[in-house]
Amino acid sequence: TKSSPVKMKFGKTLDNLMVPEWRYQYMNYNELKQMIRNAVEKAPSGSRPSNDVAIGYYRDFEELFFNSCRVELTKVNYFFAHKQAEAHRKLATLNYQLDRRRAQQDPRGSTASRGSASSWSRQPEGKRKFPPIKKL
């Protein structure tokens, strides 16, 4: 018999894929999900709630929910921009170290040894020399 693949709920999948030390930088999926559950539980009910009351309730909830989503998205975007800037700084430092190392190896300053890191990366892999990289 064929067994069907195990389906995992989105919240569990998200939780399993999170980088633990970045957990608080992700959108708070569980909180947003709970907001929806609470809204459904507290929705106008009865035999026939007024259409205007229901429309007003859901309009207010929609505004509150999407404001919460925007706050969470802003948090994620800020964290991503911070990590991206950090990576760019590290790359610039490594490129600087690489250029300095090349200049030290060839004090004559010939253009062959003083090329930028991007020209180095275009060299055939067998011809590349990897200088030791200092810890950041």
N, CA, C and O atoms as a printed pandas DataFrame, in Angstrom:
     atom_number atom_name residue_name chain_id  residue_number  x_coord  y_coord  z_coord
0              1         N          THR        A               1    0.835   -1.189    0.000
1              2        CA          THR        A               1    0.000    0.000    0.000
2              3         C          THR        A               1    0.877    1.248    0.000
3              4         O          THR        A               1    1.964    1.282    0.576
4              5         N          LYS        A               2    0.368    2.240   -0.653
5              6        CA          LYS        A               2    1.073    3.528   -0.702
6              7         C          LYS        A               2    0.699    4.365    0.501
7              8         O          LYS        A               2   -0.475    4.503    0.844
8              9         N          SER        A               3    1.702    4.912    1.127
9             10        CA          SER        A               3    1.397    5.813    2.240
10            11         C          SER        A               3    1.391    7.240    1.721
11            12         O          SER        A               3    2.225    7.619    0.899
12            13         N          SER        A               4    0.458    8.010    2.199
13            14        CA          SER        A               4    0.385    9.401    1.760
14            15         C          SER        A               4    1.426   10.220    2.507
15            16         O          SER        A               4    1.740    9.929    3.662
16            17         N          PRO        A               5    1.966   11.257    1.842
17            18        CA          PRO        A               5    2.969   12.085    2.521
18            19         C          PRO        A               5    2.352   12.793    3.725
19            20         O          PRO        A               5    1.184   13.183    3.713
20            21         N          VAL        A               6    3.152   12.943    4.739
21            22        CA          VAL        A               6    2.689   13.622    5.948
22            23         C          VAL        A               6    2.598   15.109    5.652
23            24         O          VAL        A               6    3.559   15.721    5.185
24            25         N          LYS        A               7    1.455   15.676    5.923
25            26        CA          LYS        A               7    1.274   17.110    5.702
26            27         C          LYS        A               7    1.509   17.832    7.017
27            28         O          LYS        A               7    0.961   17.465    8.057
28            29         N          MET        A               8    2.329   18.859    6.949
29            30        CA          MET        A               8    2.625   19.631    8.149
30            31         C          MET        A               8    1.930   20.980    8.015
31            32         O          MET        A               8    1.934   21.587    6.944
32            33         N          LYS        A               9    1.349   21.431    9.078
33            34        CA          LYS        A               9    0.690   22.729    9.069
34            35         C          LYS        A               9    1.715   23.833    8.895
35            36         O          LYS        A               9    2.877   23.680    9.270
36            37         N          PHE        A              10    1.276   24.946    8.325
37            38        CA          PHE        A              10    2.190   26.047    8.024
38            39         C          PHE        A              10    2.931   26.538    9.263
39            40         O          PHE        A              10    4.141   26.757    9.209
40            41         N          GLY        A              11    2.232   26.713   10.364
41            42        CA          GLY        A              11    2.864   27.208   11.591
42            43         C          GLY        A              11    3.989   26.304   12.063
43            44         O          GLY        A              11    5.031   26.786   12.506
44            45         N          LYS        A              12    3.782   24.988   11.971
45            46        CA          LYS        A              12    4.822   24.030   12.368
46            47         C          LYS        A              12    5.992   24.088   11.392
47            48         O          LYS        A              12    7.152   24.063   11.804
48            49         N          THR        A              13    5.688   24.165   10.102
49            50        CA          THR        A              13    6.750   24.257    9.093
50            51         C          THR        A              13    7.581   25.504    9.329
51            52         O          THR        A              13    8.811   25.443    9.316
52            53         N          LEU        A              14    6.926   26.624    9.542
53            54        CA          LEU        A              14    7.632   27.879    9.801
54            55         C          LEU        A              14    8.502   27.756   11.045
55            56         O          LEU        A              14    9.659   28.178   11.046
56            57         N          ASP        A              15    7.954   27.187   12.083
57            58        CA          ASP        A              15    8.698   27.017   13.335
58            59         C          ASP        A              15    9.934   26.136   13.132
59            60         O          ASP        A              15   11.000   26.426   13.676
60            61         N          ASN        A              16    9.793   25.071   12.355
61            62        CA          ASN        A              16   10.916   24.163   12.101
62            63         C          ASN        A              16   12.004   24.796   11.244
63            64         O          ASN        A              16   13.169   24.413   11.350
64            65         N          LEU        A              17   11.648   25.753   10.402
65            66        CA          LEU        A              17   12.619   26.369    9.495
66            67         C          LEU        A              17   13.283   27.616   10.065
67            68         O          LEU        A              17   14.219   28.148    9.468
68            69         N          MET        A              18   12.810   28.084   11.208
69            70        CA          MET        A              18   13.359   29.317   11.787
70            71         C          MET        A              18   14.787   29.122   12.273
71            72         O          MET        A              18   15.144   28.066   12.797
72            73         N          VAL        A              19   15.592   30.155   12.091
73            74        CA          VAL        A              19   16.918   30.188   12.701
74            75         C          VAL        A              19   16.669   30.558   14.165
75            76         O          VAL        A              19   16.154   31.640   14.443
76            77         N          PRO        A              20   17.027   29.679   15.102
77            78        CA          PRO        A              20   16.652   29.908   16.507
78            79         C          PRO        A              20   17.032   31.281   17.055
79            80         O          PRO        A              20   16.222   31.917   17.729
80            81         N          GLU        A              21   18.245   31.747   16.779
81            82        CA          GLU        A              21   18.646   33.036   17.351
82            83         C          GLU        A              21   17.960   34.222   16.669
83            84         O          GLU        A              21   18.065   35.353   17.144
84            85         N          TRP        A              22   17.263   33.973   15.565
85            86        CA          TRP        A              22   16.528   35.041   14.876
86            87         C          TRP        A              22   15.026   34.921   15.098
87            88         O          TRP        A              22   14.254   35.654   14.480
88            89         N          ARG        A              23   14.604   34.025   15.953
89            90        CA          ARG        A              23   13.181   33.722   16.155
90            91         C          ARG        A              23   12.307   34.969   16.316
91            92         O          ARG        A              23   11.216   35.040   15.751
92            93         N          TYR        A              24   12.783   35.940   17.077
93            94        CA          TYR        A              24   11.957   37.126   17.353
94            95         C          TYR        A              24   11.990   38.136   16.213
95            96         O          TYR        A              24   11.332   39.174   16.286
96            97         N          GLN        A              25   12.743   37.842   15.169
97            98        CA          GLN        A              25   12.799   38.740   14.022
98            99         C          GLN        A              25   11.825   38.308   12.919
99           100         O          GLN        A              25   11.624   39.041   11.951
100          101         N          TYR        A              26   11.232   37.144   13.057
101          102        CA          TYR        A              26   10.238   36.663   12.096
102          103         C          TYR        A              26    8.883   37.288   12.418
103          104         O          TYR        A              26    8.673   37.826   13.505
104          105         N          MET        A              27    7.966   37.206   11.449
105          106        CA          MET        A              27    6.597   37.631   11.736
106          107         C          MET        A              27    6.038   36.696   12.801
107          108         O          MET        A              27    6.323   35.498   12.800
108          109         N          ASN        A              28    5.249   37.247   13.700
109          110        CA          ASN        A              28    4.664   36.429   14.759
110          111         C          ASN        A              28    3.387   35.786   14.217
111          112         O          ASN        A              28    2.276   36.269   14.433
112          113         N          TYR        A              29    3.590   34.692   13.515
113          114        CA          TYR        A              29    2.492   33.998   12.853
114          115         C          TYR        A              29    1.425   33.557   13.850
115          116         O          TYR        A              29    0.231   33.723   13.600
116          117         N          ASN        A              30    1.851   32.999   14.972
117          118        CA          ASN        A              30    0.879   32.500   15.956
118          119         C          ASN        A              30    0.009   33.618   16.516
119          120         O          ASN        A              30   -1.188   33.428   16.729
120          121         N          GLU        A              31    0.605   34.777   16.754
121          122        CA          GLU        A              31   -0.173   35.909   17.272
122          123         C          GLU        A              31   -1.199   36.380   16.236
123          124         O          GLU        A              31   -2.346   36.665   16.580
124          125         N          LEU        A              32   -0.786   36.460   14.980
125          126        CA          LEU        A              32   -1.709   36.887   13.923
126          127         C          LEU        A              32   -2.838   35.869   13.752
127          128         O          LEU        A              32   -3.998   36.238   13.573
128          129         N          LYS        A              33   -2.486   34.598   13.808
129          130        CA          LYS        A              33   -3.490   33.539   13.698
130          131         C          LYS        A              33   -4.481   33.622   14.861
131          132         O          LYS        A              33   -5.684   33.448   14.668
132          133         N          GLN        A              34   -3.974   33.889   16.064
133          134        CA          GLN        A              34   -4.841   34.007   17.237
134          135         C          GLN        A              34   -5.772   35.211   17.109
135          136         O          GLN        A              34   -6.920   35.156   17.550
136          137         N          MET        A              35   -5.291   36.285   16.515
137          138        CA          MET        A              35   -6.153   37.458   16.294
138          139         C          MET        A              35   -7.362   37.068   15.447
139          140         O          MET        A              35   -8.487   37.482   15.730
140          141         N          ILE        A              36   -7.124   36.274   14.411
141          142        CA          ILE        A              36   -8.220   35.847   13.532
142          143         C          ILE        A              36   -9.191   34.955   14.304
143          144         O          ILE        A              36  -10.407   35.133   14.218
144          145         N          ARG        A              37   -8.660   34.012   15.048
145          146        CA          ARG        A              37   -9.532   33.125   15.846
146          147         C          ARG        A              37  -10.390   33.924   16.822
147          148         O          ARG        A              37  -11.592   33.683   16.941
148          149         N          ASN        A              38   -9.773   34.872   17.517
149          150        CA          ASN        A              38  -10.525   35.697   18.471
150          151         C          ASN        A              38  -11.596   36.516   17.767
151          152         O          ASN        A              38  -12.704   36.670   18.282
152          153         N          ALA        A              39  -11.271   37.039   16.600
153          154        CA          ALA        A              39  -12.247   37.845   15.858
154          155         C          ALA        A              39  -13.454   37.006   15.460
155          156         O          ALA        A              39  -14.592   37.469   15.536
156          157         N          VAL        A              40  -13.204   35.779   15.040
157          158        CA          VAL        A              40  -14.305   34.895   14.645
158          159         C          VAL        A              40  -15.162   34.551   15.864
159          160         O          VAL        A              40  -16.390   34.533   15.779
160          161         N          GLU        A              41  -14.511   34.279   16.999
161          162        CA          GLU        A              41  -15.256   33.943   18.224
162          163         C          GLU        A              41  -16.111   35.109   18.714
163          164         O          GLU        A              41  -17.219   34.904   19.212
164          165         N          LYS        A              42  -15.601   36.323   18.575
165          166        CA          LYS        A              42  -16.296   37.498   19.099
166          167         C          LYS        A              42  -17.186   38.180   18.058
167          168         O          LYS        A              42  -17.770   39.230   18.328
168          169         N          ALA        A              43  -17.286   37.594   16.896
169          170        CA          ALA        A              43  -18.082   38.193   15.821
170          171         C          ALA        A              43  -19.544   38.299   16.246
171          172         O          ALA        A              43  -20.038   37.478   17.019
172          173         N          PRO        A              44  -20.229   39.319   15.730
173          174        CA          PRO        A              44  -21.656   39.467   16.048
174          175         C          PRO        A              44  -22.412   38.194   15.666
175          176         O          PRO        A              44  -22.256   37.664   14.566
176          177         N          SER        A              45  -23.218   37.729   16.585
177          178        CA          SER        A              45  -23.981   36.520   16.303
178          179         C          SER        A              45  -25.422   36.733   16.729
179          180         O          SER        A              45  -25.860   37.861   16.954
180          181         N          GLY        A              46  -26.106   35.698   16.829
181          182        CA          GLY        A              46  -27.520   35.788   17.170
182          183         C          GLY        A              46  -28.309   35.229   16.011
183          184         O          GLY        A              46  -27.742   34.700   15.055
184          185         N          SER        A              47  -29.605   35.348   16.101
185          186        CA          SER        A              47  -30.415   34.772   15.034
186          187         C          SER        A              47  -30.167   35.504   13.721
187          188         O          SER        A              47  -30.046   34.872   12.672
188          189         N          ARG        A              48  -30.091   36.831   13.772
189          190        CA          ARG        A              48  -29.819   37.601   12.553
190          191         C          ARG        A              48  -29.163   38.911   12.947
191          192         O          ARG        A              48  -29.858   39.910   13.137
192          193         N          PRO        A              49  -27.845   38.935   13.075
193          194        CA          PRO        A              49  -27.213   40.208   13.420
194          195         C          PRO        A              49  -27.394   41.206   12.283
195          196         O          PRO        A              49  -27.444   40.832   11.111
196          197         N          SER        A              50  -27.487   42.444   12.640
197          198        CA          SER        A              50  -27.645   43.493   11.640
198          199         C          SER        A              50  -26.468   43.450   10.679
199          200         O          SER        A              50  -25.319   43.291   11.092
200          201         N          ASN        A              51  -26.761   43.592    9.410
201          202        CA          ASN        A              51  -25.724   43.591    8.380
202          203         C          ASN        A              51  -24.727   44.719    8.627
203          204         O          ASN        A              51  -23.524   44.531    8.450
204          205         N          ASP        A              52  -25.218   45.888    9.035
205          206        CA          ASP        A              52  -24.338   47.029    9.301
206          207         C          ASP        A              52  -23.407   46.747   10.480
207          208         O          ASP        A              52  -22.238   47.134   10.460
208          209         N          VAL        A              53  -23.926   46.073   11.502
209          210        CA          VAL        A              53  -23.106   45.737   12.670
210          211         C          VAL        A              53  -21.989   44.777   12.258
211          212         O          VAL        A              53  -20.831   44.975   12.624
212          213         N          ALA        A              54  -22.335   43.748   11.506
213          214        CA          ALA        A              54  -21.336   42.766   11.064
214          215         C          ALA        A              54  -20.301   43.424   10.160
215          216         O          ALA        A              54  -19.103   43.181   10.305
216          217         N          ILE        A              55  -20.757   44.252    9.231
217          218        CA          ILE        A              55  -19.827   44.938    8.322
218          219         C          ILE        A              55  -18.885   45.841    9.115
219          220         O          ILE        A              55  -17.680   45.857    8.862
220          221         N          GLY        A              56  -19.423   46.583   10.063
221          222        CA          GLY        A              56  -18.591   47.461   10.893
222          223         C          GLY        A              56  -17.589   46.672   11.717
223          224         O          GLY        A              56  -16.433   47.074   11.845
224          225         N          TYR        A              57  -18.028   45.550   12.278
225          226        CA          TYR        A              57  -17.143   44.707   13.090
226          227         C          TYR        A              57  -15.967   44.206   12.252
227          228         O          TYR        A              57  -14.810   44.315   12.658
228          229         N          TYR        A              58  -16.277   43.659   11.086
229          230        CA          TYR        A              58  -15.208   43.101   10.253
230          231         C          TYR        A              58  -14.323   44.189    9.651
231          232         O          TYR        A              58  -13.132   43.967    9.434
232          233         N          ARG        A              59  -14.883   45.342    9.385
233          234        CA          ARG        A              59  -14.072   46.463    8.890
234          235         C          ARG        A              59  -13.065   46.892    9.965
235          236         O          ARG        A              59  -11.891   47.114    9.670
236          237         N          ASP        A              60  -13.533   47.004   11.205
237          238        CA          ASP        A              60  -12.636   47.371   12.311
238          239         C          ASP        A              60  -11.556   46.309   12.522
239          240         O          ASP        A              60  -10.384   46.624   12.725
240          241         N          PHE        A              61  -11.981   45.040   12.468
241          242        CA          PHE        A              61  -11.000   43.968   12.644
242          243         C          PHE        A              61   -9.974   43.979   11.510
243          244         O          PHE        A              61   -8.777   43.822   11.747
244          245         N          GLU        A              62  -10.443   44.163   10.301
245          246        CA          GLU        A              62   -9.535   44.184    9.148
246          247         C          GLU        A              62   -8.473   45.275    9.318
247          248         O          GLU        A              62   -7.292   45.046    9.057
248          249         N          GLU        A              63   -8.896   46.443    9.751
249          250        CA          GLU        A              63   -7.941   47.540    9.964
250          251         C          GLU        A              63   -6.927   47.175   11.053
251          252         O          GLU        A              63   -5.726   47.380   10.880
252          253         N          LEU        A              64   -7.406   46.642   12.155
253          254        CA          LEU        A              64   -6.522   46.236   13.251
254          255         C          LEU        A              64   -5.558   45.132   12.801
255          256         O          LEU        A              64   -4.363   45.188   13.090
256          257         N          PHE        A              65   -6.080   44.145   12.103
257          258        CA          PHE        A              65   -5.262   43.011   11.670
258          259         C          PHE        A              65   -4.175   43.453   10.692
259          260         O          PHE        A              65   -3.012   43.080   10.846
260          261         N          PHE        A              66   -4.545   44.241    9.694
261          262        CA          PHE        A              66   -3.546   44.651    8.706
262          263         C          PHE        A              66   -2.548   45.649    9.280
263          264         O          PHE        A              66   -1.404   45.705    8.827
264          265         N          ASN        A              67   -2.956   46.430   10.260
265          266        CA          ASN        A              67   -1.969   47.267   10.961
266          267         C          ASN        A              67   -0.958   46.386   11.693
267          268         O          ASN        A              67    0.240   46.671   11.685
268          269         N          SER        A              68   -1.435   45.327   12.318
269          270        CA          SER        A              68   -0.530   44.383   12.993
270          271         C          SER        A              68    0.396   43.711   11.988
271          272         O          SER        A              68    1.582   43.523   12.259
272          273         N          CYS        A              69   -0.140   43.351   10.836
273          274        CA          CYS        A              69    0.693   42.748    9.780
274          275         C          CYS        A              69    1.774   43.719    9.319
275          276         O          CYS        A              69    2.920   43.321    9.106
276          277         N          ARG        A              70    1.410   44.995    9.165
277          278        CA          ARG        A              70    2.402   46.003    8.744
278          279         C          ARG        A              70    3.512   46.165    9.782
279          280         O          ARG        A              70    4.684   46.299    9.432
280          281         N          VAL        A              71    3.135   46.152   11.053
281          282        CA          VAL        A              71    4.141   46.254   12.123
282          283         C          VAL        A              71    5.096   45.063   12.048
283          284         O          VAL        A              71    6.312   45.233   12.133
284          285         N          GLU        A              72    4.551   43.874   11.890
285          286        CA          GLU        A              72    5.382   42.668   11.797
286          287         C          GLU        A              72    6.270   42.708   10.550
287          288         O          GLU        A              72    7.446   42.349   10.612
288          289         N          LEU        A              73    5.713   43.140    9.432
289          290        CA          LEU        A              73    6.492   43.220    8.195
290          291         C          LEU        A              73    7.611   44.246    8.315
291          292         O          LEU        A              73    8.718   44.019    7.826
292          293         N          THR        A              74    7.332   45.363    8.958
293          294        CA          THR        A              74    8.365   46.384    9.180
294          295         C          THR        A              74    9.498   45.808   10.015
295          296         O          THR        A              74   10.669   46.070    9.741
296          297         N          LYS        A              75    9.159   45.026   11.030
297          298        CA          LYS        A              75   10.171   44.380   11.878
298          299         C          LYS        A              75   11.058   43.459   11.037
299          300         O          LYS        A              75   12.282   43.493   11.161
300          301         N          VAL        A              76   10.444   42.638   10.185
301          302        CA          VAL        A              76   11.195   41.709    9.335
302          303         C          VAL        A              76   12.065   42.477    8.347
303          304         O          VAL        A              76   13.234   42.139    8.159
304          305         N          ASN        A              77   11.508   43.503    7.715
305          306        CA          ASN        A              77   12.266   44.288    6.737
306          307         C          ASN        A              77   13.453   44.990    7.378
307          308         O          ASN        A              77   14.534   45.039    6.793
308          309         N          TYR        A              78   13.261   45.532    8.570
309          310        CA          TYR        A              78   14.354   46.203    9.271
310          311         C          TYR        A              78   15.469   45.210    9.573
311          312         O          TYR        A              78   16.644   45.510    9.360
312          313         N          PHE        A              79   15.107   44.031   10.066
313          314        CA          PHE        A              79   16.101   43.010   10.390
314          315         C          PHE        A              79   16.851   42.575    9.131
315          316         O          PHE        A              79   18.074   42.440    9.150
316          317         N          PHE        A              80   16.119   42.357    8.041
317          318        CA          PHE        A              80   16.755   41.947    6.786
318          319         C          PHE        A              80   17.724   43.025    6.303
319          320         O          PHE        A              80   18.845   42.715    5.900
320          321         N          ALA        A              81   17.300   44.281    6.341
321          322        CA          ALA        A              81   18.172   45.380    5.901
322          323         C          ALA        A              81   19.425   45.451    6.771
323          324         O          ALA        A              81   20.520   45.700    6.268
324          325         N          HIS        A              82   19.263   45.233    8.071
325          326        CA          HIS        A              82   20.402   45.233    8.994
326          327         C          HIS        A              82   21.380   44.106    8.639
327          328         O          HIS        A              82   22.587   44.336    8.568
328          329         N          LYS        A              83   20.874   42.909    8.421
329          330        CA          LYS        A              83   21.723   41.764    8.077
330          331         C          LYS        A              83   22.380   41.958    6.709
331          332         O          LYS        A              83   23.534   41.576    6.512
332          333         N          GLN        A              84   21.651   42.548    5.772
333          334        CA          GLN        A              84   22.212   42.805    4.444
334          335         C          GLN        A              84   23.352   43.820    4.536
335          336         O          GLN        A              84   24.396   43.635    3.911
336          337         N          ALA        A              85   23.161   44.881    5.302
337          338        CA          ALA        A              85   24.214   45.887    5.477
338          339         C          ALA        A              85   25.428   45.267    6.161
339          340         O          ALA        A              85   26.568   45.570    5.810
340          341         N          GLU        A              86   25.183   44.408    7.128
341          342        CA          GLU        A              86   26.277   43.716    7.820
342          343         C          GLU        A              86   27.075   42.855    6.835
343          344         O          GLU        A              86   28.305   42.844    6.878
344          345         N          ALA        A              87   26.388   42.143    5.959
345          346        CA          ALA        A              87   27.061   41.307    4.960
346          347         C          ALA        A              87   27.866   42.166    3.983
347          348         O          ALA        A              87   28.974   41.793    3.598
348          349         N          HIS        A              88   27.310   43.315    3.581
349          350        CA          HIS        A              88   28.041   44.219    2.677
350          351         C          HIS        A              88   29.308   44.748    3.347
351          352         O          HIS        A              88   30.354   44.852    2.707
352          353         N          ARG        A              89   29.214   45.081    4.636
353          354        CA          ARG        A              89   30.407   45.556    5.359
354          355         C          ARG        A              89   31.469   44.464    5.432
355          356         O          ARG        A              89   32.654   44.733    5.236
356          357         N          LYS        A              90   31.051   43.248    5.710
357          358        CA          LYS        A              90   32.007   42.140    5.771
358          359         C          LYS        A              90   32.645   41.898    4.409
359          360         O          LYS        A              90   33.848   41.651    4.324
360          361         N          LEU        A              91   31.857   41.967    3.349
361          362        CA          LEU        A              91   32.392   41.789    1.998
362          363         C          LEU        A              91   33.401   42.883    1.673
363          364         O          LEU        A              91   34.463   42.602    1.118
364          365         N          ALA        A              92   33.080   44.122    2.014
365          366        CA          ALA        A              92   34.006   45.230    1.757
366          367         C          ALA        A              92   35.307   45.030    2.530
367          368         O          ALA        A              92   36.388   45.295    2.004
368          369         N          THR        A              93   35.209   44.567    3.765
369          370        CA          THR        A              93   36.406   44.306    4.569
370          371         C          THR        A              93   37.249   43.203    3.942
371          372         O          THR        A              93   38.472   43.319    3.863
372          373         N          LEU        A              94   36.600   42.140    3.500
373          374        CA          LEU        A              94   37.335   41.040    2.866
374          375         C          LEU        A              94   37.992   41.489    1.563
375          376         O          LEU        A              94   39.136   41.125    1.288
376          377         N          ASN        A              95   37.280   42.273    0.762
377          378        CA          ASN        A              95   37.867   42.793   -0.478
378          379         C          ASN        A              95   39.068   43.683   -0.173
379          380         O          ASN        A              95   40.083   43.614   -0.867
380          381         N          TYR        A              96   38.960   44.507    0.846
381          382        CA          TYR        A              96   40.067   45.377    1.246
382          383         C          TYR        A              96   41.264   44.537    1.686
383          384         O          TYR        A              96   42.395   44.802    1.278
384          385         N          GLN        A              97   41.016   43.528    2.515
385          386        CA          GLN        A              97   42.104   42.657    2.966
386          387         C          GLN        A              97   42.756   41.937    1.790
387          388         O          GLN        A              97   43.978   41.794    1.745
388          389         N          LEU        A              98   41.956   41.492    0.854
389          390        CA          LEU        A              98   42.474   40.803   -0.325
390          391         C          LEU        A              98   43.341   41.738   -1.157
391          392         O          LEU        A              98   44.430   41.352   -1.582
392          393         N          ASP        A              99   42.881   42.949   -1.393
393          394        CA          ASP        A              99   43.655   43.926   -2.167
394          395         C          ASP        A              99   44.964   44.270   -1.460
395          396         O          ASP        A              99   46.004   44.383   -2.108
396          397         N          ARG        A             100   44.923   44.437   -0.145
397          398        CA          ARG        A             100   46.154   44.730    0.619
398          399         C          ARG        A             100   47.128   43.567    0.540
399          400         O          ARG        A             100   48.332   43.765    0.379
400          401         N          ARG        A             101   46.609   42.367    0.654
401          402        CA          ARG        A             101   47.464   41.177    0.597
402          403         C          ARG        A             101   48.145   41.081   -0.764
403          404         O          ARG        A             101   49.332   40.765   -0.843
404          405         N          ARG        A             102   47.418   41.345   -1.807
405          406        CA          ARG        A             102   48.005   41.322   -3.154
406          407         C          ARG        A             102   49.092   42.376   -3.287
407          408         O          ARG        A             102   50.152   42.121   -3.858
408          409         N          ALA        A             103   48.822   43.556   -2.758
409          410        CA          ALA        A             103   49.805   44.643   -2.842
410          411         C          ALA        A             103   51.070   44.278   -2.069
411          412         O          ALA        A             103   52.171   44.632   -2.491
412          413         N          GLN        A             104   50.932   43.584   -0.957
413          414        CA          GLN        A             104   52.096   43.164   -0.165
414          415         C          GLN        A             104   52.903   42.095   -0.892
415          416         O          GLN        A             104   54.127   42.051   -0.766
416          417         N          GLN        A             105   52.240   41.246   -1.639
417          418        CA          GLN        A             105   52.929   40.168   -2.339
418          419         C          GLN        A             105   53.712   40.679   -3.539
419          420         O          GLN        A             105   54.703   40.062   -3.929
420          421         N          ASP        A             106   53.294   41.785   -4.129
421          422        CA          ASP        A             106   53.989   42.355   -5.287
422          423         C          ASP        A             106   54.223   43.835   -5.020
423          424         O          ASP        A             106   53.392   44.665   -5.391
424          425         N          PRO        A             107   55.347   44.184   -4.377
425          426        CA          PRO        A             107   55.600   45.581   -4.024
426          427         C          PRO        A             107   55.771   46.494   -5.237
427          428         O          PRO        A             107   55.697   47.715   -5.093
428          429         N          ARG        A             108   55.997   45.940   -6.418
429          430        CA          ARG        A             108   56.129   46.784   -7.614
430          431         C          ARG        A             108   54.783   47.389   -8.004
431          432         O          ARG        A             108   54.728   48.372   -8.743
432          433         N          GLY        A             109   53.706   46.799   -7.508
433          434        CA          GLY        A             109   52.383   47.359   -7.769
434          435         C          GLY        A             109   51.903   47.126   -9.179
435          436         O          GLY        A             109   51.147   47.934   -9.717
436          437         N          SER        A             110   52.331   46.029   -9.793
437          438        CA          SER        A             110   51.891   45.768  -11.161
438          439         C          SER        A             110   50.388   45.543  -11.172
439          440         O          SER        A             110   49.809   45.066  -10.195
440          441         N          THR        A             111   49.778   45.886  -12.266
441          442        CA          THR        A             111   48.318   45.765  -12.349
442          443         C          THR        A             111   47.880   44.316  -12.300
443          444         O          THR        A             111   46.746   44.029  -11.918
444          445         N          ALA        A             112   48.758   43.392  -12.681
445          446        CA          ALA        A             112   48.376   41.982  -12.645
446          447         C          ALA        A             112   48.099   41.523  -11.221
447          448         O          ALA        A             112   47.209   40.704  -10.991
448          449         N          SER        A             113   48.860   42.048  -10.264
449          450        CA          SER        A             113   48.656   41.583   -8.894
450          451         C          SER        A             113   47.745   42.498   -8.097
451          452         O          SER        A             113   47.310   42.125   -7.008
452          453         N          ARG        A             114   47.441   43.689   -8.609
453          454        CA          ARG        A             114   46.649   44.640   -7.840
454          455         C          ARG        A             114   45.216   44.732   -8.328
455          456         O          ARG        A             114   44.510   45.683   -7.993
456          457         N          GLY        A             115   44.774   43.759   -9.115
457          458        CA          GLY        A             115   43.404   43.799   -9.613
458          459         C          GLY        A             115   42.411   43.721   -8.479
459          460         O          GLY        A             115   42.746   43.293   -7.375
460          461         N          SER        A             116   41.205   44.129   -8.747
461          462        CA          SER        A             116   40.175   44.091   -7.702
462          463         C          SER        A             116   39.759   42.651   -7.446
463          464         O          SER        A             116   40.100   41.746   -8.206
464          465         N          ALA        A             117   39.036   42.460   -6.387
465          466        CA          ALA        A             117   38.565   41.119   -6.046
466          467         C          ALA        A             117   37.682   40.561   -7.149
467          468         O          ALA        A             117   37.667   39.351   -7.373
468          469         N          SER        A             118   36.943   41.426   -7.846
469          470        CA          SER        A             118   36.076   40.915   -8.901
470          471         C          SER        A             118   36.894   40.409  -10.079
471          472         O          SER        A             118   36.499   39.429  -10.711
472          473         N          SER        A             119   38.045   41.053  -10.405
473          474        CA          SER        A             119   38.877   40.541  -11.490
474          475         C          SER        A             119   39.525   39.228  -11.063
475          476         O          SER        A             119   39.724   38.339  -11.891
476          477         N          TRP        A             120   39.853   39.098   -9.788
477          478        CA          TRP        A             120   40.413   37.859   -9.268
478          479         C          TRP        A             120   39.416   36.724   -9.454
479          480         O          TRP        A             120   39.799   35.610   -9.814
480          481         N          SER        A             121   38.143   37.002   -9.210
481          482        CA          SER        A             121   37.140   35.942   -9.302
482          483         C          SER        A             121   36.925   35.482  -10.733
483          484         O          SER        A             121   36.353   34.415  -10.954
484          485         N          ARG        A             122   37.374   36.265  -11.713
485          486        CA          ARG        A             122   37.244   35.860  -13.110
486          487         C          ARG        A             122   38.421   35.001  -13.562
487          488         O          ARG        A             122   38.398   34.477  -14.676
488          489         N          GLN        A             123   39.439   34.845  -12.737
489          490        CA          GLN        A             123   40.573   33.996  -13.081
490          491         C          GLN        A             123   40.132   32.540  -13.032
491          492         O          GLN        A             123   39.231   32.181  -12.272
492          493         N          PRO        A             124   40.776   31.696  -13.852
493          494        CA          PRO        A             124   40.438   30.265  -13.786
494          495         C          PRO        A             124   40.685   29.738  -12.376
495          496         O          PRO        A             124   41.643   30.140  -11.716
496          497         N          GLU        A             125   39.831   28.852  -11.927
497          498        CA          GLU        A             125   39.913   28.373  -10.546
498          499         C          GLU        A             125   41.272   27.794  -10.192
499          500         O          GLU        A             125   41.740   27.994   -9.071
500          501         N          GLY        A             126   41.915   27.090  -11.100
501          502        CA          GLY        A             126   43.209   26.492  -10.819
502          503         C          GLY        A             126   44.311   27.517  -10.621
503          504         O          GLY        A             126   45.333   27.206  -10.010
504          505         N          LYS        A             127   44.130   28.740  -11.126
505          506        CA          LYS        A             127   45.152   29.788  -11.037
506          507         C          LYS        A             127   44.967   30.687   -9.818
507          508         O          LYS        A             127   45.859   31.475   -9.506
508          509         N          ARG        A             128   43.859   30.594   -9.135
509          510        CA          ARG        A             128   43.588   31.469   -7.998
510          511         C          ARG        A             128   44.440   31.068   -6.804
511          512         O          ARG        A             128   44.638   29.883   -6.536
512          513         N          LYS        A             129   44.937   32.062   -6.099
513          514        CA          LYS        A             129   45.647   31.823   -4.848
514          515         C          LYS        A             129   44.821   32.445   -3.737
515          516         O          LYS        A             129   44.425   33.608   -3.822
516          517         N          PHE        A             130   44.567   31.685   -2.717
517          518        CA          PHE        A             130   43.735   32.146   -1.621
518          519         C          PHE        A             130   44.613   32.625   -0.472
519          520         O          PHE        A             130   45.262   31.818    0.193
520          521         N          PRO        A             131   44.636   33.928   -0.239
521          522        CA          PRO        A             131   45.414   34.437    0.888
522          523         C          PRO        A             131   44.689   34.127    2.195
523          524         O          PRO        A             131   43.470   33.959    2.203
524          525         N          PRO        A             132   45.432   34.050    3.297
525          526        CA          PRO        A             132   44.741   33.839    4.578
526          527         C          PRO        A             132   43.864   35.044    4.896
527          528         O          PRO        A             132   44.256   36.186    4.659
528          529         N          ILE        A             133   42.698   34.786    5.424
529          530        CA          ILE        A             133   41.758   35.864    5.736
530          531         C          ILE        A             133   41.697   36.031    7.242
531          532         O          ILE        A             133   41.529   35.066    7.987
532          533         N          LYS        A             134   41.836   37.274    7.675
533          534        CA          LYS        A             134   41.773   37.582    9.104
534          535         C          LYS        A             134   40.339   37.461    9.584
535          536         O          LYS        A             134   39.400   37.693    8.823
536          537         N          LYS        A             135   40.174   37.101   10.839
537          538        CA          LYS        A             135   38.829   37.066   11.424
538          539         C          LYS        A             135   38.308   38.478   11.564
539          540         O          LYS        A             135   39.062   39.408   11.853
540          541         N          LEU        A             136   36.995   38.633   11.354
541          542        CA          LEU        A             136   36.380   39.958   11.485
542          543         C          LEU        A             136   36.048   40.245   12.911
543          544         O          LEU        A             136   35.522   41.315   13.219
